[in-house]
Structure formats: structure tokens, C-alpha cells
Amino acid sequence: MVHSYSPNGFIEDNSRGHRCLCGVLHISTGARILSLLHFLGIIILITGNFYVNGVGTIGQFISSIALIVYAAVVTVGVFGEKRLLLLPFLIVQAITAILLLIAALIYGVAGIISDSIAYAHTNSPVIRDLYKVHDLDPDNQKTRAVFSCGLLLALVLLGSLNAYVFIVFRRAYIYFKQKEDMIGPSGYQRGKVIANNVADDNLTAL
């Protein structure tokens, strides 16, 4: 009689920890979609930059190639279920999310307890030039308030998005690791374990 084991028998694919997007998608499917969007986004960004600004310096060209390789590694890691290839992406996502949320916190607290934001609007040439580029008045209080709230909201949303993407890929990493750990002993074949077969084994032993 051939004994068998089944990785799916030990992994509850429908458990909450293996779902994303409010339980709509399996974690591996969600990670695949996000990796494709990430890869396509970088390709579009780099292509658009080349179209507008040209190839640029050698350093810029190398950076662009490195970004493409980085995105490709993530995509290959997800589709090939190679969890170690996800580590660079996980590290970058975690650091980015933390920095964005810290920046949002500092910006919000600074705006509440000090006049540093108002001072920057009045005295920073960079900020004032940014307003003028968009034909806005840097001295208008209403414009300042809208700009400041918009920037704070953008930081919070970007930080939250990066944190969520990190969570999805971390769960995918754990899922891939669990599948790798489901290795049967020598002589066992991968397959579904049927209760009747187990009962037959017990009867044979008796």
C-alpha cells in the first residue's frame, strides 16, 4: 500500500490568515496581483521618465535597471513561490511604511504645537516656488490649510498603503514557508490522505 501526504491537508487555505482584501482573495493571489501592479508601475514610471528626460546619466540609467530587476525579483518570487526572493521587498516596504507614518506624525504634531509649518510657508523658497508653479498664493491662509491637510493625508494614506502591502507579502512569505515545510518522509508520495485508507491500514495491522 502506498502511503501519501498532502501539504494542503496541513494548511487551511480558507483561514483568515491566508486571505486578503477583506477575505476576497487568497493571499498568494493577492500577492501576485500586487507584484504585477508593482512591476508594471515601475516599467511605466521609468519609460515615462526616459521619454520626458531621456536616458540621463550613467548613474540614473543603472538605478533604473536596478529598479526593474528589483521588481522582477519580487514578481518571480511570488509566482514561483520562492519566499527568500521576497525578503528585499519586505524590508523596503517595512522601512518605507515606518518612515512615511513617522513623517506624518511629526508633520501633524508640528502643525498643532508650533508655527513651524506657517514659518516654512513664509520663509522657505522651495515651498513658495512650489505654490507659484501651480499658480497658488503661498500667503493665502485657506490655500495653506488645504495644502497642509492634503500633504498630511497623503503621508498617512501612502504609509498605510505600504503597511498593508507589507502585511500581504509577509503573509504570502509565511504561506510559502509553510508549504515548503510540508515535506513527506522518504517513500511517501504527495497526495490526498483518504480516511478509508487509514482505516484499512489499521485493520491490516490488527
N, C-alpha and C positions, 0 to 999 in steps of 0.2 A: 504494500500500500504506500502511495506517495503522500508524504506529509507536505503541508504548504503553510505559508504565512501571508499575511496581507497588510501592507502599510496602512491602507485605508481602514482596516479593522481597528487600528490603534489611534487613528487621528479622526476626530469628529469634525468633518469638513463643514458641517452646518452650525457649528458652535459660534457664539458671538465673537470670540477672539479671532476667528478665521473669516469674518465678514467685514465689509467696509461700506461706506456711503449709506449709512443707516440700515445696514443689513441687506442692501440690494445686490451687491456684488460679492463674489468670493474674493478673498484677499489677493490671491495670485492674479485674478482677472483685473482687479483694480490697479495693482502694481504694474501690470503690462500696459494698461491704458495710459497711466501716468508716465511711464517710461517712454512710450511712443510720443506723447504730447511734449515731454521734455526734450526729446531728440529733435522732433520737428521744429519746436520753438527755437532751439539753438541754431539749427540749419537756416531757418528764416531770418533770424537776427543777424547771423554772420553774412548771409547772402545780401541782405539789405544794406549792411554796413559796407560791404565791398562795392555794391552798386553806387552808393552815395559818396563814399570817401576813397574808393579804390583799395588796393591791397594794403597800402600803408607801409610801415617799416617792417623790418625782418622780425622784430620782437612782437609786433601786432599780428603778423602772419602766423608765427609759431604759437602765439596764445590762442588764435582762432582754431588752429589744428588741434591743439591740446583740448580745447573745449569740445570739439567734435568727438575726439577719442574718448573723453570723459563720459559724454552722453551715450556713446556707442557701447562702452563697457557696461554701463548701467542696464541698457536695453538687453544686451546679451546675457547679463547676469540674471535678469528677471525671466526672460523667455527660456533660457537654458537651465533655470533653477540652480544657478551657481551662486550660493549665498555670499561667498567671500568677495565676489565682484561687486557686491552692494555696499561693502564697508566704506569705501571712499565717499560715496554718495551720502550715506547715513551720517558720516562725520561732518561733511559740508552742510547738510541740511540742518543738523542739530546746532552747529555754530551759528549759521545764518539766522535761524529762528530765535536763538537766545539773544544775539546782537540786536536784531530788529525790535524785539519786545523790550529789551533794556533801553534802547534808544527812545521807544515810545513812552516808557515810564519816566525817563529823565526829562523828555520834552514836555510831558504833561505836568509833572511836578514843578519844573522850572517855570512854566507858564502860570501856575497857580500861586506859587510862593514868592515869585520875584518878577521884576520887569525886564528880565534878560531878553525875552523874545521881542518886546517893544523896542528895546535898545538896539537889537540886531536889525530890526526893520528900519530904524532911523539911521544907523551908522555903518551897516555892512554894505559895501559897494556891490558885492556879489548878489545879495538878496534884492537890492534896489534895481540892479540891472536885469534880474530875472523878471521882476514886475514889469519893467519897461518893455522887455521883449514881447510880452503878452499884452501890451497896451493897458496896463493896470497902474493905478496910482498907489505907490507904496506908503503914502501918508494918509490914505483913507482908512479910518478905523474899521468900517464894515468889511472892506476888502481884506484887511489884515486878519480879522477874525475868521473870515471864510477860509482864507489861505491856511491859517494856523490849524483850524479844526480839520481841514481836508488833509493836511500833512500828517496830523496825529492819527486820523482814521486810516490813512494809507499805511502807516507804520504798523498799526495794530492788525489790519487785515493781512498784510504781507507776512508779518510774524506768525499769525495764526495759521495761514495757509502753509507756510514752511513747516510749522509744527505738525500739522495734520499729515502732510506728505511724509514727514519723518516717521510718524506713527504707522502709516500704511506700509511703508517699506520695512520698518522694523518688524512688524507682524509677518510680513512676507518672508523676511530673513529667518524668523523663528519657525515658520511653517516649513520652509525648505530644509532647515536643520532637522526638524522632527522627521521629515521624510527620509533624510539621509541616515538617521539613527535607526530606522526600521529595517535592519539587515538581518535576514534569517540565518540560522546556523548552516554549516556545510551539509549538503544533501537535501536541503529544503528548497522548494520551488515557490516562486511568487504566485499567489492566487488567493481566492476567497476560501475561508475556512467554513465548512458546512457542518452544522450541528450533528447531522446524521452520521457523518464520517467519524466524528469524535465518539459518538455512542457506539459505533461499530468497533472502534479501537478498544473501548472499554470491555465490550462483550468478548472480543478476541482474547484480551488479557485474562479474563476470567476462565 
